[in-house]
C-alpha cells in the first residue's frame, strides 16, 4: 500500500468514537446548525439549538407523552425537548460511550427522571413495547445506518398508530459528478457515513415501512453555513488537532469540509412522516 493509501485509510477513522474531537471543533449537539437567513448571525451553539427546535416543533410532542430519540449522540437535543415540552424521552445509541456520557449529562442537569439513554441499535428490533411512543425523531443519524428500510421498520414497531416521525438526512437531488462528487465522497469518508439517498427514493421507502410522508423540506440553504464554520474551527485548533489525531486525519477533514463549503453538497433535508394506522 502506498503512503497516500495509508494516509487515506488513517483519515477514515471511526469518528463516532471520538466525541472529544467533534465537540472541540463543533458543539455537543453533534449536528448541523440552522440559520433563518443571511441576516441570522447566530453562534454555532445557538444555531445547533435552532435546528433542534425546528425538529421539536414538528414532532408536536407534549407533556405526558413519550419521545424516542434514534441516534441520541450525547443527549443534548433530548434534554432540550424534555425541558421545552415536558415530554419524557428515551434515547438510543449503538455506542456505549455515548450512552454513558448522555446519561451522566442528564443526571448533572437534573433531568434523569425525564430523560434516559440506552444502548441499542436501530438496525435491530428495539428494546421497547409495541406502540410505546407518541413520536420519534432521528436527527442526522439515519445516514450512519447501512439499511434505512430496516431502521424505519424497527422504529415503526414501537410507535403508536398515527405517531409522528421527524428526521433530518443528507440527500442527492441530481446525480453527482466531478468536484461535487469528490466533495461528498470526502465528506462521507471522514464522517463514517453510509449511503446518501436520492430524494426520489424517500416516499416509497417510507410507504413500504409503515409511514406516510407528511412534509418534506430542503433546508440546505439554512444549514450549509455549517461547513465553512467547521473549516474555520479546524484551522483555529490546527496545532492541537494535528498533535492529537495526526496529519492525515486533520488534512482529511479539511479536504472534506472545504469541498462541502465550496458547493451546496451534500444537500440537507427534514421530513415529517406519520405512522400508518393499518400497518
N, C-alpha and C positions, 0 to 999 in steps of 0.2 A: 504494500500500500504506500502511495506517495505521501510526502509531507502535507500536501494540500488535502488529500483524502483524510489523513489523520486529523487535521485541524477541523475539517467539516464534521467528522464523526464526533469529535470532542465537543463542538459547538452545539450539537443536537442532543444535549443532555436533558434529563427529566426535570423541567423547571418547576413542576408541581411540588417536587420535594424540596425546593429551595425558596421557601417563603421569605427568608431574610432579604435575599436579593430583590425579590419582587416588591416587598414593602419599602425597601430603601430607595428604589428608583420610582416608585409609584405611590400606592396607598393601600391601606388594609382592606379596602373593598375588593381589590383584585379584578376589577372590571373597568371598562372604558368610562370616560366622563361624558356628560351630556350638557351641552350649552344651547340655550334657547335661540341664539343667533349671533351675528358678528358683534353685536353690542354687549353681549354677555362675556365678561372678563373674569368669571369666577375661577378661583384657585382649584387645583386638582381635587383637593379634599371635598370642596363644595360640589364640584361638577360630578364626582362619582356618587355622592349622595343624591344629586338631582336625577341621575339615572335610576338609582334605587327607588326614588319617589315616583318616577314615571311608571315604573313597574307596579309599585304598590297601588297606585291609582286604578290600574286596570285589573288588578285581582279582585277589587271590590270586597276585600276581606274585612270583617268587622269583629268587634269584641264578642267573645264567646265562641268564635269559630276557630277552626284549625287549618293551618297553612303548612304545606310540605315544601321545603326548600331543597331542590335537587341540585347537588353540587354546591354545597354551602360555603366553601372556602373557609375563611377564618371567622365567619359568623356575623360580620358587621351588618349586612343587609337584613338578616333575620332579626337581629336585635332592634334595628330601626323599625321594621314592620310591627313588631310587638309593642314597641313604645308608642308608635303613632296611631295604631288601630286598636290595641287591646287584645289582639288575637293571640293564640298560642301557636308556636312554631316548632316543628320538628325538622331539623336539617340533617342531610346525609352527605357523606363524602367517602370516596374509596381510599382516602389517605388517612391512616390512623393519627398521624401527627397533626393534620388539620383539625380533626375531631377533638383531639386533646386541647389544642390551643383555643378552639372555638368555645368549648365548654368552660375553660378557665376564664376566658374573657367575659362570658355570660355571667359567671359567678362573681367576678370582680365588679361587674356593672349592676349587680343586684337583680339580674334577670333570669337566674337559673330556674325559678319556679314557673317561668313562662316560655322559656326557650331552651331546647335541649338538642344535642347533636349526637348522631350515631354513625358508626362505621358501617356503610352499606354501599352497594354498587348498583346503579340503575340498570346495568346490564343483566342483573339477576332479579328474581322476584323479591319485592321489598318486604321488610320485616314489620308490616302493618296489616291490619284487617281490611277486608273489602269495604269500600265506601267510607273510609275513616276520615277523609279530609274534605273540607269545603272548597279548597283551592290549592293550586301548586304553582310554583314558578321554577324556571331554570334560567338563571342569569349567567349567560356566557359559559355554560357548562356542557351543552349538547355537543359542541364541536370537539370535546375531549372524548366523546363516546363513539366507538367504531361502528355501532349499529343503532341509528336513531329509531328505527322501527321497533326494535326490541325495547329501547328505553321508553318510548311512548306507550307501548302496551303495558309495561310494568307500572308506569305512572297511572294510567287509566284504571288499573285494577284496584287502586287504593283511593280513588276519587269517587265522591257521590255522583249519581246521575245529575247532569246539569252543572256540575262544578266547573270552575274556570282554570285553565292552564295558560299562564303567560310566560313567554320565553323570548330571549334575545339570542341571536345567532349571526354568524357570518354567512354570506351567500354570494353567489355569482349571478349577475343578470345577463351577461353575454359571455361567450367563450373568451378565455384569456389567452393572449399570446405575447411574445416579445417581452418588453420591460415590465408590463403589468403582471404577466405570469411569473416572471422571475421574482418580482417583489412579493407576491403571495406565497410562492414556494419557499422563499427565505423566511417569511413570517411563520409559516406552518412548521418549518424545521426548528427554529429556536423556541417556539412556543409549545412544542409537543402536541400539536393539534391533529385531529383526524380530518376526514374529507370535508370539503366545503361544497354544499349542495347548490344546484341551480334553483332559483326561486320557483320555477315552474313545477318542481318536484314536490313542493310542500303541501299543497291542498290535497292531493291524492294520498300522500303519506299519512296525513292526519286522519283522513276519512277511513283509511284501512286499519287504523289503530284505535278507533273508538272516539274520535273527536270531529267536531265541525269547526272549520275556520270562521272566526267572527270578525277579526280585524287584522290587517297587515299594514305595517308602517315601515318604510325605508327611512331610517334616521341617520344615514351615513353623514349627511351634511352637519348634523348636530353632534356627532361623536368623533369625527375624523381628526379633530384637533389633538386628540389623544396621542397620535404617533409623533407629532412634532414635539410635544411636551415630554414624551418618553425619551426621545432622542436627546433633547437638551439635558434631561436628568442624567442620562448615561454620561454625557460629556462632563457634567458638573461633578460626577463622582468617579471619573475615569480611573484615577490612580488607585483608589480603594478597590474598585471592581476588578481591575486587571490583577491586582495582588491576590484577591480572594478567589477569583474564578478563572484566571488565566486569560492570555491574549486572544485565543481562538474564540472563547465564549463571548468576550466583550465585543470583538470585531463582528462576530456573527449577529449579535443583537443590533449593533449599529447598522449593518447592512440591511437587516430586515426592516427596522423602523424607518430608515432613510428612504427605502423603496416605497413603503406604505405612505409616508408623509408626502412624497412627491406625486402620488397618484391616488385617486379615490378608490383604492382597493386595499384590503378586501372590503366589500360593502357590508353594512351592518343593519339588521332589522329587528323589529319587535313584532311578535304576533300574539293574538289572543285567540284561544280555542275553547270550545265548550265540550265537556264530556257528554257523549251521546247518551240519551236515556235508554235506548234499546240495544246497547252493546255490552 
